[in-house]
Amino acid sequence: MNFPKNFLWGAVTSSHQVEGNNINNDWWAWEQAGKTKERSQEAARHFELYKNDLQSAKELNHNAHRFSIEWSRIEPKEGKFDEKAVAHYRDVILSLREKNIEPVVTLHHFTNPKWVYERGGWLNPKISFWFSRYAVLMAEALGKDVQYWITINEPMVFAYQSYFLGIWPPGQKSIKNAWKVVHHLIKAHRIAYREIHKVYQNKQWPLPKVSIAKNVMVFRACPKTDNAFCRLGVFLRHQLFNLYFLKKIKPCLDFIGVNFYARDFISNDKKLNAPLLGMRCNESHGHVERVNALAWDCCPECLFEVLCWLKGFQKDILITENGTCDDDDRLRFDYVDRHLKEIQRAIEIGIPIIGYLYWSLLDNFEWHHGFGPRFGLIEVNYKDFSRRPRKSAVLLSKIYQDPTLIGKIKY
């Protein structure tokens, strides 16, 4: 079966995770305060080595690349915009265009300028204005060469980690505040969506395609404790984590960006001190034979399930992230190949999938986990910052060039 014409094949990076020295954002301050396992420091030095990295993507047969703009570089102080930083990201986009690689530009990938953080971050009602002002500036400066925009990466993950679990800045543990942040994120996306479209209309450019990158998961009731409360816990997780945000912004989506990695089994086993509506029990109950460095399993058929229920939104779907940090590169390729089979199966039944972007192009700083998890198609030596494409990257490049090879290549 042929993939759709102009299907997007590529990979992803995130500014703070690969650029290095993002000294004006909240994550940098969080790291300096000793709140993380490691500090990002120079990360992968992608800010200075981006041309080499993008050339590597081209040589690996990528025709699309998703990256994020670092808001704190663009607006290090409120209302003060750095033209050199804008010029840098313009050059990134032009470098991609020169290589016939489609840029997919993310405006917010978890980090905030320190001045936003100091003024209450995403709890401040002014955040939607601040964010939309930044979005408009980026659209005006870069939009001529950009078709695809992602306003916010994984909004529910951001709210959960930062305002409910408190393991990301600002380190709050409040259901009330987390829910308030979710609604500020919804409002910010809606406004940014409309403002980006206005910019394109005023400039008489072809209209953009704007979305979010929504992390989705498949939740399962634990077979050992498959009771009514477990099933209710699964239902609520699906409704609140997977669907709620998308439903609230559906009119402001030109396509759906999907980040998919794994599934969670949910149990209210008293032996685990689990709450009534359950908790994750993947490892404790031995549901999964093998997990990666972040304790995530491999469930390709779950991606097919996700794509089937997303079909109901009647939007094009772009896989904006999918990948694994297995130490065994053979398992990395197997993970991708098996997920691509499920995408192929979804396309065969008419689900409108327009692209697949692997997370990530480079090894990177994996937030509170530090540099340990290695997701990259390209291995980074953090001692001298040299790069080396992994064998999985080379094999995947063959599939990107000829998708009929899915399921047929041996590592």
C-alpha positions as CSV (number, residue, x, y, z in Angstrom):
1,M,0.0,0.0,0.0
2,N,1.3,3.5,-0.9
3,F,1.4,6.2,1.7
4,P,-0.3,9.5,0.7
5,K,1.5,11.7,-1.7
6,N,3.6,14.4,0.1
7,F,3.6,12.3,3.3
8,L,5.8,13.9,5.9
9,W,8.7,11.7,7.1
10,G,11.1,13.2,9.7
11,A,12.1,13.7,13.3
12,V,11.8,16.2,16.1
13,T,13.9,18.4,18.4
14,S,13.0,20.7,21.3
15,S,14.9,23.9,22.0
16,H,15.9,23.5,25.6
17,Q,16.6,19.9,25.2
18,V,19.2,20.3,22.5
19,E,20.3,23.9,22.1
20,G,22.2,24.5,25.2
21,N,22.7,27.6,27.4
22,N,19.0,28.7,27.5
23,I,19.9,30.9,30.5
24,N,16.7,33.0,30.5
25,N,14.1,30.4,31.0
26,D,12.4,28.8,34.0
27,W,14.0,25.4,33.5
28,W,17.5,26.8,33.6
29,A,16.7,28.5,36.9
30,W,15.1,25.2,38.2
31,E,18.3,23.3,37.3
32,Q,20.6,25.8,38.9
33,A,18.5,25.5,42.1
34,G,19.4,21.8,42.2
35,K,15.9,20.5,41.3
36,T,17.0,18.1,38.6
37,K,19.2,15.1,38.3
38,E,21.5,16.9,35.9
39,R,21.7,20.4,34.4
40,S,21.2,21.0,30.7
41,Q,24.2,23.2,30.3
42,E,25.4,23.0,26.7
43,A,22.8,20.2,26.0
44,A,23.7,19.0,22.4
45,R,25.0,22.4,21.3
46,H,22.4,22.3,18.5
47,F,22.0,26.1,18.6
48,E,25.5,26.4,17.0
49,L,25.6,23.0,15.2
50,Y,22.1,23.1,13.7
51,K,23.2,23.3,10.1
52,N,25.2,20.1,10.5
53,D,22.3,18.4,12.2
54,L,19.8,19.4,9.5
55,Q,22.2,18.2,6.9
56,S,22.3,14.8,8.7
57,A,18.5,14.8,8.6
58,K,18.6,15.4,4.9
59,E,21.0,12.6,4.4
60,L,18.7,10.3,6.3
61,N,15.9,11.0,3.8
62,H,13.8,13.3,6.1
63,N,11.5,15.6,4.3
64,A,10.1,17.2,7.4
65,H,11.5,18.4,10.7
66,R,9.7,19.6,13.8
67,F,11.6,22.0,16.1
68,S,10.7,24.5,18.8
69,I,11.5,28.1,19.2
70,E,12.8,29.1,22.6
71,W,10.4,31.9,23.8
72,S,13.0,33.1,26.3
73,R,15.5,33.8,23.6
74,I,13.0,35.8,21.6
75,E,11.6,37.7,24.5
76,P,14.2,37.6,27.3
77,K,12.5,40.5,29.0
78,E,8.9,41.4,28.9
79,G,8.1,43.3,25.6
80,K,11.8,43.3,24.6
81,F,12.4,41.2,21.6
82,D,15.8,40.0,20.5
83,E,16.2,40.4,16.7
84,K,19.3,38.2,16.6
85,A,17.3,35.3,18.1
86,V,14.6,35.9,15.5
87,A,17.2,35.9,12.8
88,H,18.6,32.6,14.1
89,Y,15.3,30.8,13.8
90,R,14.7,32.4,10.4
91,D,18.0,30.9,9.3
92,V,16.9,27.4,10.7
93,I,13.8,27.6,8.6
94,L,15.6,28.7,5.5
95,S,18.2,26.0,6.0
96,L,15.4,23.5,6.1
97,R,13.7,25.0,3.0
98,E,17.0,24.8,1.1
99,K,17.1,21.1,1.8
100,N,13.5,20.6,0.7
101,I,12.6,19.7,4.3
102,E,9.2,21.0,5.6
103,P,9.5,22.9,8.9
104,V,7.0,22.1,11.6
105,V,7.4,24.9,14.1
106,T,6.5,24.6,17.8
107,L,6.0,27.8,19.9
108,H,5.9,26.3,23.4
109,H,7.7,23.1,24.4
110,F,7.5,23.3,28.2
111,T,9.8,26.2,28.9
112,N,8.9,29.8,29.8
113,P,10.9,33.0,30.0
114,K,12.0,33.7,33.5
115,W,9.9,37.0,33.6
116,V,6.8,34.9,32.8
117,Y,7.7,32.5,35.6
118,E,8.3,35.4,38.0
119,R,4.9,36.8,37.3
120,G,3.0,33.6,38.1
121,G,3.5,31.7,34.9
122,W,0.5,29.9,33.5
123,L,-1.6,30.8,36.5
124,N,-1.5,34.5,35.6
125,P,-4.6,35.5,33.5
126,K,-2.4,37.7,31.3
127,I,-0.6,34.6,30.0
128,S,-2.8,34.3,27.0
129,F,-2.0,37.9,26.0
130,W,1.7,37.3,26.5
131,F,1.7,34.1,24.5
132,S,-0.4,35.4,21.6
133,R,1.8,38.5,21.3
134,Y,4.8,36.2,21.0
135,A,2.9,34.0,18.5
136,V,2.0,36.9,16.3
137,L,5.6,38.1,16.3
138,M,6.8,34.7,15.2
139,A,4.1,34.4,12.5
140,E,5.0,37.8,11.1
141,A,8.7,37.1,11.1
142,L,8.8,33.5,10.0
143,G,5.4,32.7,8.5
144,K,6.3,33.3,4.9
145,D,8.2,30.1,4.9
146,V,6.2,28.1,7.5
147,Q,3.0,26.1,6.8
148,Y,2.7,24.0,9.9
149,W,2.5,25.5,13.4
150,I,2.3,23.7,16.8
151,T,1.2,26.3,19.4
152,I,1.7,24.2,22.6
153,N,3.4,20.8,23.1
154,E,1.6,18.3,25.4
155,P,-0.5,20.8,27.4
156,M,-1.9,18.2,29.7
157,V,1.5,16.8,30.5
158,F,2.8,20.3,31.2
159,A,-0.1,21.1,33.6
160,Y,0.2,17.7,35.3
161,Q,4.0,17.7,35.8
162,S,4.3,21.3,36.7
163,Y,1.2,22.1,38.8
164,F,-0.1,18.7,40.0
165,L,3.0,16.4,40.6
166,G,5.3,19.4,41.1
167,I,8.3,17.8,39.6
168,W,8.7,20.5,37.0
169,P,8.8,24.3,37.5
170,P,7.1,25.9,39.3
171,G,6.9,22.8,41.5
172,Q,3.3,23.2,42.6
173,K,1.0,20.3,43.9
174,S,-2.5,21.6,43.4
175,I,-5.4,20.0,41.5
176,K,-7.1,23.4,41.5
177,N,-4.2,25.2,40.0
178,A,-3.4,22.4,37.5
179,W,-7.0,22.7,36.2
180,K,-6.8,26.5,36.1
181,V,-3.6,26.1,34.0
182,V,-5.3,23.7,31.6
183,H,-8.0,26.3,30.9
184,H,-5.4,29.1,30.4
185,L,-3.6,26.8,27.9
186,I,-6.9,26.3,26.1
187,K,-7.5,30.0,25.9
188,A,-4.0,30.7,24.8
189,H,-4.2,28.2,22.0
190,R,-7.5,29.5,20.8
191,I,-6.2,33.1,20.7
192,A,-2.9,32.2,19.1
193,Y,-4.7,30.1,16.5
194,R,-6.9,33.0,15.4
195,E,-4.0,35.6,15.5
196,I,-1.7,33.4,13.4
197,H,-4.5,33.0,10.9
198,K,-5.0,36.8,10.9
199,V,-1.3,37.4,10.2
200,Y,-1.5,35.1,7.1
201,Q,-4.7,36.7,5.9
202,N,-3.2,40.2,6.2
203,K,0.0,39.2,4.5
204,Q,-2.1,37.4,1.8
205,W,-0.1,34.2,2.3
206,P,-1.6,30.8,1.8
207,L,-3.4,29.9,5.0
208,P,-1.4,28.1,7.7
209,K,-2.1,24.8,9.4
210,V,-2.2,25.2,13.1
211,S,-2.5,22.6,15.9
212,I,-1.2,21.4,19.2
213,A,1.0,18.3,19.9
214,K,-1.3,16.3,22.1
215,N,0.2,13.4,24.1
216,V,-2.3,10.5,24.1
217,M,-2.2,7.3,26.0
218,V,-4.2,4.1,26.0
219,F,-5.4,3.2,29.5
220,R,-6.4,-0.3,30.5
221,A,-8.0,-1.7,33.6
222,C,-5.6,-4.0,35.4
223,P,-6.6,-7.7,34.8
224,K,-5.8,-8.5,38.4
225,T,-8.2,-5.8,39.8
226,D,-10.7,-5.3,36.9
227,N,-13.5,-3.9,39.0
228,A,-16.0,-1.0,38.5
229,F,-13.8,1.6,40.1
230,C,-10.8,0.6,38.0
231,R,-12.9,0.8,34.9
232,L,-14.2,4.2,36.0
233,G,-10.6,5.3,36.6
234,V,-9.7,4.3,33.0
235,F,-12.8,6.1,31.6
236,L,-12.0,9.3,33.5
237,R,-8.4,9.3,32.5
238,H,-9.3,8.8,28.8
239,Q,-11.9,11.6,28.9
240,L,-9.8,14.1,30.9
241,F,-6.3,13.4,29.7
242,N,-6.9,12.3,26.1
243,L,-10.1,14.0,24.9
244,Y,-11.0,17.0,27.0
245,F,-8.4,19.5,25.6
246,L,-9.0,18.4,22.0
247,K,-12.8,18.8,22.4
248,K,-12.4,22.3,23.8
249,I,-10.2,23.5,20.9
250,K,-11.7,21.4,18.1
251,P,-12.9,24.5,16.1
252,C,-9.3,25.9,16.4
253,L,-7.5,22.9,14.9
254,D,-6.5,22.6,11.3
255,F,-5.1,19.1,12.0
256,I,-4.4,17.0,15.1
257,G,-0.8,16.6,16.2
258,V,-0.4,13.3,18.1
259,N,2.4,12.3,20.5
260,F,2.2,8.6,21.3
261,Y,4.6,6.4,23.3
262,A,2.9,3.8,25.5
263,R,-0.1,2.6,27.6
264,D,-0.9,2.4,31.3
265,F,-2.6,-0.3,33.2
266,I,-4.7,1.1,36.1
267,S,-5.2,-0.7,39.4
268,N,-6.7,0.2,42.8
269,D,-4.9,-2.8,44.4
270,K,-4.8,-2.1,48.2
271,K,-1.4,-3.8,48.4
272,L,0.0,-1.0,46.2
273,N,-1.7,1.7,48.4
274,A,-3.6,2.7,45.3
275,P,-6.4,5.2,45.5
276,L,-10.0,4.2,44.7
277,L,-9.8,5.2,41.0
278,G,-6.5,3.5,40.6
279,M,-2.8,4.1,39.8
280,R,-0.3,2.9,37.2
281,C,0.6,-0.7,37.9
282,N,2.6,-1.7,34.7
283,E,5.7,-2.8,36.6
284,S,4.3,-3.7,40.0
285,H,1.9,-6.3,38.5
286,G,4.2,-7.5,35.8
287,H,1.9,-6.6,32.9
288,V,4.8,-5.8,30.6
289,E,7.7,-8.1,29.8
290,R,10.1,-5.3,28.9
291,V,10.2,-1.6,29.3
292,N,12.6,1.1,28.1
293,A,14.8,3.4,30.3
294,L,11.7,5.4,31.3
295,A,9.7,2.3,32.1
296,W,7.5,2.7,29.0
297,D,6.3,-0.4,27.2
298,C,5.9,-1.0,23.5
299,C,2.3,-1.3,22.3
300,P,2.0,-0.6,18.6
301,E,-1.6,-1.8,18.4
302,C,-2.4,0.9,20.9
303,L,-1.4,3.5,18.4
304,F,-3.9,2.0,15.9
305,E,-6.6,2.2,18.6
306,V,-5.7,5.9,19.2
307,L,-5.9,6.7,15.5
308,C,-9.3,5.0,15.2
309,W,-10.9,7.1,17.9
310,L,-9.2,10.3,16.7
311,K,-10.8,9.7,13.3
312,G,-14.0,10.9,14.8
313,F,-12.6,14.5,15.0
314,Q,-12.6,14.5,11.2
315,K,-9.2,16.2,11.0
316,D,-5.9,15.3,9.3
317,I,-3.6,13.6,11.8
318,L,0.2,14.2,12.0
319,I,2.2,11.9,14.3
320,T,4.3,14.7,15.9
321,E,6.2,12.4,18.3
322,N,6.8,8.6,18.6
323,G,9.9,6.9,19.7
324,T,11.8,5.0,22.4
325,C,14.9,5.3,24.5
326,D,15.9,1.7,24.5
327,D,19.6,1.1,25.1
328,D,19.4,-1.7,22.5
329,D,19.3,0.0,19.2
330,R,17.8,-3.1,17.6
331,L,14.8,-2.6,19.8
332,R,14.6,1.1,18.8
333,F,14.2,0.0,15.1
334,D,11.8,-2.7,16.0
335,Y,9.7,-0.2,18.0
336,V,9.5,2.2,15.0
337,D,8.9,-0.5,12.4
338,R,6.0,-2.0,14.4
339,H,4.4,1.4,14.9
340,L,4.7,2.2,11.2
341,K,2.9,-1.0,10.5
342,E,0.0,0.2,12.6
343,I,0.0,3.6,10.9
344,Q,-0.1,1.8,7.5
345,R,-3.0,-0.3,8.7
346,A,-4.9,2.9,9.8
347,I,-4.3,4.6,6.4
348,E,-5.7,1.5,4.7
349,I,-9.0,1.9,6.5
350,G,-9.2,5.6,5.5
351,I,-7.8,7.4,8.5
352,P,-6.2,10.7,7.2
353,I,-2.6,10.5,8.4
354,I,-0.3,13.1,6.8
355,G,3.0,12.3,8.4
356,Y,5.3,10.6,10.9
357,L,7.9,12.4,13.0
358,Y,10.2,10.3,15.2
359,W,11.3,11.6,18.7
360,S,14.0,12.6,18.4
361,L,16.6,13.5,15.8
362,L,19.3,13.8,18.5
363,D,20.0,12.5,21.9
364,N,19.0,15.2,24.3
365,F,18.4,16.5,27.8
366,E,15.3,14.6,28.9
367,W,14.0,17.0,31.5
368,H,14.1,15.7,35.1
369,H,15.6,12.4,33.9
370,G,18.8,14.1,32.7
371,F,20.9,12.9,29.8
372,G,20.5,9.2,30.6
373,P,17.5,8.3,28.3
374,R,18.8,8.1,24.7
375,F,16.0,8.7,22.1
376,G,18.1,10.0,19.3
377,L,18.4,8.6,15.8
378,I,21.7,10.4,16.0
379,E,23.9,9.5,19.0
380,V,25.6,12.5,20.7
381,N,28.9,12.2,22.4
382,Y,28.5,14.7,25.3
383,K,32.3,14.9,25.8
384,D,33.2,16.4,22.4
385,F,29.6,16.8,20.9
386,S,30.4,14.7,18.0
387,R,27.5,12.9,16.2
388,R,27.0,9.4,14.8
389,P,23.8,8.2,13.1
390,R,22.7,4.9,14.8
391,K,22.0,1.9,12.6
392,S,18.3,2.4,13.4
393,A,18.5,5.8,11.7
394,V,20.1,4.4,8.6
395,L,17.5,1.6,8.4
396,L,14.6,4.0,9.0
397,S,16.0,6.2,6.2
398,K,15.4,3.3,3.8
399,I,11.8,3.1,4.9
400,Y,11.4,6.9,4.6
401,Q,12.6,6.6,1.0
402,D,10.5,3.5,0.3
403,P,7.7,2.8,2.7
404,T,7.0,-0.6,1.1
405,L,9.9,-1.8,3.1
406,I,8.0,-1.5,6.4
407,G,8.1,-4.9,8.1
408,K,10.6,-6.2,5.6
409,I,14.0,-4.9,6.9
410,K,16.1,-6.9,9.3
411,Y,18.4,-5.1,11.7
